[in-house]
Amino acid sequence: MSATRVGVLLAAAAVAAGCSTGGGAPGTPATALMGHTFVSTGVSGTAIPGGGPLTLTFTDGRLSATAGCNTATGPVDLQGNTLQVGELASTLMACPGDAAGADGWQDGLLRSQPTWTLAGDTLTLKGNGSTVTLVDRKTLHPDKPLTGTPWIVTALLRPDAEVRSVTLDEVRPALTITPDGQVSGSAGCNSMTGTAAITGDEVSFRIATTRMLCDPQVMDVERQVLAVLDGKTKAAIDSDELTLRNTADNTGLKLRAD
């Protein structure tokens, strides 16, 4: 088992985005991007190393970006048809093959102060030798149902950080909730079964597992997964991504539909 390489995404102080008129049709406000995630469907010019895609999420004056390797986040200003980022914090994973160059490509684009236009659900960025076409993720991938969908854990969430690791990617903790509330899956090392009581966006778990021992890195991942699934959580689905937050300590899981 590979040694864990943990990338911690530190929270930075929130900086409000400008709200003057931005790109797209005349009168399109810059705030039209907020609350949306866009995924690249095409790149002309300098291509994304590893193939991407580039995913940009705009929330409360902040930008989260990944082009297939690490995730960077920080304040964003969208005034004047131009995307300008402030100081960015990033995860620190080592990525294999061509994807190792994705972070440099992404940083070059974002720091070039690219112009942006929004037409319907299509966002276009132009900067640093590339023209990137992105489409609203909800158009590309409508929200998956909570029940009946196999979910794979992609990140561990702390109150102020997002943690990814090679070990997490290798062991792929997963869960599926049936329409009648039965839970099955893997916590990383051990299989898990149990129940989930769903009321609105609240999901209360009762989980039991098998009793195998695995490498310490794997057991650490499993411990964190099970801690989140201990009791009441808040669930939020955005396209093919599920976020679970334990209401007792605000730790959580980020999961992707398999």
C-alpha positions in Angstrom: 0.0 0.0 0.0 1.3 3.4 -0.9 2.2 5.8 1.8 -0.6 8.4 2.2 0.0 11.6 0.5 -2.5 14.0 2.0 -3.5 17.2 0.4 -5.1 19.6 2.7 -7.2 22.4 1.3 -7.0 25.2 3.9 -9.8 27.6 4.1 -8.9 31.2 3.2 -10.7 34.3 4.3 -13.7 35.0 2.1 -13.5 38.0 -0.2 -16.7 39.2 -1.8 -16.8 39.1 -5.6 -17.7 42.3 -7.5 -21.2 42.5 -8.6 -21.1 44.9 -11.5 -22.2 44.0 -15.0 -20.1 41.2 -16.5 -19.8 39.1 -19.7 -22.3 37.5 -21.9 -25.3 39.4 -23.2 -25.5 43.1 -22.1 -26.7 43.4 -18.6 -25.5 39.9 -17.5 -24.4 40.3 -13.9 -21.2 38.8 -12.7 -23.2 37.2 -9.9 -24.9 35.0 -12.5 -22.0 32.6 -12.1 -22.3 32.3 -8.4 -23.9 29.1 -7.1 -23.0 27.2 -10.3 -20.4 24.7 -11.3 -19.1 24.6 -14.9 -17.3 21.7 -16.6 -15.1 22.1 -19.7 -16.4 20.4 -22.9 -13.7 21.8 -25.2 -10.4 23.6 -25.3 -8.8 25.3 -28.3 -5.2 26.3 -28.1 -3.1 24.9 -25.3 -4.8 21.7 -24.2 -5.2 20.5 -20.6 -2.3 18.1 -19.7 -4.0 14.7 -19.0 -7.2 15.7 -20.7 -8.9 17.4 -17.7 -11.7 18.4 -17.6 -11.5 21.8 -16.0 -14.1 22.2 -13.3 -14.9 25.6 -11.9 -17.3 26.2 -9.0 -18.4 29.7 -8.0 -19.8 30.2 -4.5 -20.2 33.3 -2.4 -17.4 35.3 -4.1 -15.0 32.4 -4.2 -13.7 30.0 -6.9 -12.8 26.3 -6.6 -10.9 24.9 -9.6 -9.5 21.6 -10.7 -8.2 20.5 -14.1 -7.7 16.8 -13.1 -5.1 16.9 -10.4 -5.2 19.2 -7.4 -8.0 21.6 -6.3 -7.3 25.3 -5.8 -9.7 27.7 -4.0 -9.7 31.4 -3.3 -11.4 34.7 -3.8 -12.5 35.7 -7.3 -13.5 39.0 -8.8 -15.6 38.9 -12.0 -15.9 42.6 -12.7 -15.3 44.0 -16.2 -15.7 40.8 -18.1 -12.5 39.6 -16.5 -11.9 36.7 -14.1 -9.3 37.8 -11.4 -8.3 35.4 -8.6 -6.7 36.3 -5.3 -4.4 34.1 -3.2 -5.2 30.5 -3.9 -4.9 27.6 -1.5 -4.4 24.1 -3.0 -4.4 20.5 -2.2 -0.9 18.9 -2.6 -1.4 15.5 -4.1 1.2 14.1 -6.6 -0.7 13.1 -9.8 0.5 10.5 -12.2 1.4 10.8 -15.9 0.4 13.8 -17.9 -2.1 14.9 -15.2 0.9 16.1 -13.3 1.0 19.2 -15.6 -2.7 20.0 -15.1 -2.0 22.3 -12.1 0.4 24.4 -14.0 -2.0 24.8 -17.0 -4.8 25.7 -14.6 -2.7 28.2 -12.7 -1.5 29.8 -16.0 -5.1 30.2 -17.2 -6.5 31.6 -13.9 -3.6 34.1 -13.3 -3.8 35.4 -16.9 -6.9 37.3 -16.0 -9.0 35.5 -18.7 -12.0 37.2 -20.2 -15.4 35.5 -19.6 -18.7 35.4 -21.3 -21.9 33.6 -20.3 -24.5 32.6 -22.9 -27.3 30.5 -21.4 -25.6 27.6 -19.6 -22.3 28.0 -21.5 -19.3 29.8 -20.0 -16.3 30.7 -22.2 -12.9 31.7 -20.9 -10.1 33.1 -23.0 -6.6 33.5 -21.6 -3.0 32.2 -21.7 -3.3 30.8 -25.2 -6.5 28.8 -24.6 -10.2 29.3 -25.2 -12.1 27.0 -22.9 -15.8 26.2 -23.3 -17.6 25.1 -20.2 -21.2 24.0 -19.6 -23.2 24.1 -16.4 -22.7 20.8 -14.6 -26.4 20.4 -13.9 -27.0 20.5 -17.7 -24.4 17.9 -18.4 -25.2 15.8 -15.3 -28.6 16.4 -13.7 -28.8 15.7 -10.0 -28.5 12.0 -9.1 -31.0 10.5 -6.6 -29.7 9.9 -3.1 -31.1 6.4 -3.0 -30.3 3.7 -5.5 -27.0 5.5 -6.6 -23.6 3.9 -5.8 -21.6 6.7 -4.2 -17.7 6.7 -4.0 -15.9 8.8 -1.3 -13.5 11.2 -3.0 -12.6 13.5 -0.1 -12.7 13.7 3.7 -14.1 17.0 5.0 -13.1 18.8 8.1 -14.8 21.9 9.4 -12.2 24.1 7.6 -10.4 21.8 5.2 -10.9 19.2 2.4 -8.5 16.2 2.6 -7.6 13.8 -0.3 -5.0 11.1 -0.3 -3.5 8.4 -2.5 -4.8 5.8 0.0 -8.3 7.2 -0.2 -8.2 6.9 -4.0 -6.9 3.4 -3.8 -9.4 1.9 -1.3 -12.4 3.8 -2.7 -14.8 3.7 0.3 -18.4 3.5 -1.0 -22.0 3.3 0.0 -25.4 2.7 -1.5 -28.7 3.5 0.1 -31.7 1.6 -1.1 -35.1 3.2 -1.4 -36.2 1.4 1.8 -33.2 2.8 3.7 -30.8 -0.2 3.7 -27.1 0.7 3.5 -24.3 -1.4 2.1 -20.8 -0.6 1.0 -17.2 -0.5 2.1 -15.6 1.8 4.7 -12.2 1.3 3.2 -11.1 -1.9 4.7 -14.2 -3.5 6.1 -17.6 -4.1 4.5 -20.5 -2.1 6.1 -24.2 -2.6 6.4 -26.9 -0.7 8.2 -29.8 1.7 7.8 -30.4 5.3 6.8 -33.4 7.2 8.0 -34.1 10.1 5.5 -36.1 13.1 6.4 -35.7 16.0 3.9 -32.0 16.7 3.7 -31.3 14.9 7.0 -29.9 11.4 6.9 -29.4 9.5 10.1 -27.1 6.4 9.8 -26.8 3.3 11.9 -23.8 1.4 10.6 -22.1 -2.0 11.4 -18.9 -3.4 9.9 -16.9 -6.5 9.6 -13.8 -6.7 11.8 -10.7 -7.1 9.5 -7.5 -5.2 10.0 -5.7 -3.5 7.2 -2.7 -1.3 6.8 -2.6 1.7 9.3 -3.2 4.2 6.5 -6.3 2.3 5.3 -7.6 2.0 8.9 -7.2 5.7 9.4 -9.3 6.4 6.3 -11.9 3.9 7.5 -12.1 5.5 11.0 -12.8 8.9 9.5 -15.4 7.6 7.1 -17.3 5.8 9.9 -17.1 8.8 12.2 -19.0 10.8 9.7 -21.6 8.0 9.3 -22.2 7.9 13.0 -25.6 9.4 13.6 -27.3 12.4 11.9 -25.9 14.0 8.8 -26.9 16.8 6.4 -27.0 15.7 2.7 -26.6 17.9 -0.3 -26.5 16.8 -4.0 -25.0 18.8 -6.8 -25.2 17.0 -10.1 -23.2 13.7 -9.6 -21.7 14.8 -6.3 -23.0 14.1 -2.8 -21.8 16.0 0.4 -22.6 14.5 3.8 -21.9 16.6 6.9 -22.2 15.1 10.4 -24.3 17.6 12.4 -22.4 16.9 15.7 -18.9 17.9 14.6 -19.2 19.3 11.0 -16.9 16.6 9.6 -18.0 15.2 6.3 -17.5 13.2 3.2 -17.6 14.3 -0.5 -18.8 11.5 -2.7 -19.2 11.0 -6.5 -21.8 8.9 -8.3 -20.1 5.7 -9.6 
